[in-house]
Amino acid sequence: DGGITQSPKYLFRKEGQNVTLSCEQNLNHDAMYWYRQDPGQGLRLIYYSQIVNDFQKGDIAEGYSVSREKKESFPLTVTSAQKNPTAFYLCASFGAVGIYNQPQHFGDGTRLSIL
Amino acid sequence: DQQVKQNSPSLSVQEGRISILNCDYTNSMFDYFLWYKKYPAEGPTFLISISSIKDKNEDGRFTVFLNKSAKHLSLHIVPSQPGDSAVYFCAASYTSGTYKYIFGTGTRLKVLA
């Protein structure tokens, strides 16, 4: 059963600590994305990657880092530089680079909170 | 600068009636539009999309209308069911090679039994 798996579902971060959110997909999708959702706001793009070993900053990349060493995996690290990390984080993927007009598929999200 | 706007944060509709959710956009380069449905603590689920070469797309109870001159799209749900209660996001993209999607802030639909 293909899909996108995000883990953990809930994560707590202490002040000054880096934490990494996992995102794995078995859809054989080329592109992967990280979004942040805050109450009353839409999904804001943090980082995205269209191919392995390449990624671009989205609209709110400060305080975050990513890697794309494998097609299936796109982990997001929330660093201590991100001063307001409490949010719901969503990972998404998109089928094939070069073919437009396709929907993104989403994982079930990780809720990050500060201790 | 919010390029995709959903001006109604919430909407309540009686079961069996029509739900109409609205979305406005500012970037005339957008050529692909989508609606997603989201339950609490879950990821958004793709519902329906429309390309800018069309003005209507229908899938069962869901119909999306696109008015390019007004830069407006709407989602109609007929008949509305209690299970439709969720947050609905519209999104837009354009064939620029970046494969970025711009999302609205969402409308919370409550269907009353």
HADDOCK unambig.tbl for C-alpha pairs under 7 A between the chains (distance, minus, plus):
assign (segid A and resid 40 and name CA) (segid B and resid 105 and name CA) 6.50 0.50 0.50
assign (segid A and resid 41 and name CA) (segid B and resid 105 and name CA) 4.74 0.50 0.50
assign (segid A and resid 42 and name CA) (segid B and resid 103 and name CA) 5.84 0.50 0.50
assign (segid A and resid 42 and name CA) (segid B and resid 104 and name CA) 5.27 0.50 0.50
assign (segid A and resid 42 and name CA) (segid B and resid 105 and name CA) 3.66 0.50 0.50
assign (segid A and resid 42 and name CA) (segid B and resid 106 and name CA) 6.17 0.50 0.50
assign (segid A and resid 43 and name CA) (segid B and resid 103 and name CA) 5.81 0.50 0.50
assign (segid A and resid 90 and name CA) (segid B and resid 43 and name CA) 6.72 0.50 0.50
assign (segid A and resid 100 and name CA) (segid B and resid 95 and name CA) 6.45 0.50 0.50
assign (segid A and resid 101 and name CA) (segid B and resid 32 and name CA) 6.05 0.50 0.50
assign (segid A and resid 103 and name CA) (segid B and resid 46 and name CA) 6.82 0.50 0.50
assign (segid A and resid 106 and name CA) (segid B and resid 43 and name CA) 5.49 0.50 0.50
assign (segid A and resid 106 and name CA) (segid B and resid 44 and name CA) 6.09 0.50 0.50
assign (segid A and resid 106 and name CA) (segid B and resid 45 and name CA) 6.95 0.50 0.50
assign (segid A and resid 107 and name CA) (segid B and resid 43 and name CA) 5.35 0.50 0.50
assign (segid A and resid 108 and name CA) (segid B and resid 42 and name CA) 4.46 0.50 0.50
assign (segid A and resid 108 and name CA) (segid B and resid 43 and name CA) 4.10 0.50 0.50
assign (segid A and resid 109 and name CA) (segid B and resid 42 and name CA) 6.22 0.50 0.50
assign (segid A and resid 109 and name CA) (segid B and resid 43 and name CA) 5.77 0.50 0.50
